[in-house]
Amino acid sequence: MFQPARWALMSSMLLAACAGVPGRGAPARYAQSFDSATSACRQNPALCAQVAGEETVIPQAARRLAETGASVAAVGMALNGDLKTQIEQALQQCAEHARTKVLSDKRQGKIPTQAECDQPAPGMAVKLAIYLGDEMHKEALQCIGERLSQLVSGRFSLEPRYRYDRMTKQTTFISEEEAQSLLRQWRGDELKGTLRPDVVIHSGNPLQVNVVYDFKFPCADGSRPTPWTRYTEGPHQGFDQKQVYRDALGVEPFRIVPWLGILK
């Protein structure tokens, strides 16, 4: 006879055994990130499933729950309301700090016009909008890495990399070390189409996701939120980031926009 309480207890024990070992999951300059899935599964191979290559997939216990209707997020450790509020306050503050600092450092505090945003950045081949956005992302990620290490140490990743197969509905996590190994072997094409949300809060395992956030920095008009990026090529062509993140990670993603706050 199926016993829900007993099954839930066994599942939680299995999941706890296969999560929570910190490692590196993003470039070192972006403070800390954790490859908990890879580390835990190396220590508990019987509890985890692996596929060809160097990727780590959802532990078998978690996958069985997912197959019975539970989302990836349901197997993660839930965030309480107060903690989520603190995280989102930190995200907003870091976004505002990043935009202010970059405009101060790069443009003496002057906000560019839309025409300037569409022109190449001085001495560069990329548009000013792309250059400033990249600089703001770097500043924001460094800031939030420091803040989250105090709030949810071991339970967040900055720019983690995931591969999502829309046909099989399977999501795999790729550590930064594995990504760099592919690049050194001239196999960078294998990383095309992978997803890199800015901030992922999780249980300690990057595949057990609680919430996903992406920084969005307007170039000229800060009163209008930057929309989710739409994929124009590759395996996610025709979808926007919000749809793909939601499908791949099983949670509703949010944008962090300076002075506009947390937006869906």
Beta strands, then each sheet from edge to edge (+ up, - down):
strand 1: 56-57
strand 2: 156-158
strand 3: 161-165
strand 4: 170-174
strand 5: 199-202
strand 6: 209-215
strand 7: 253-257
strand 8: 261-263
sheet 1: 1+ 4- 3+
sheet 2: 2+ 5- 6+ 7+ 8-
end
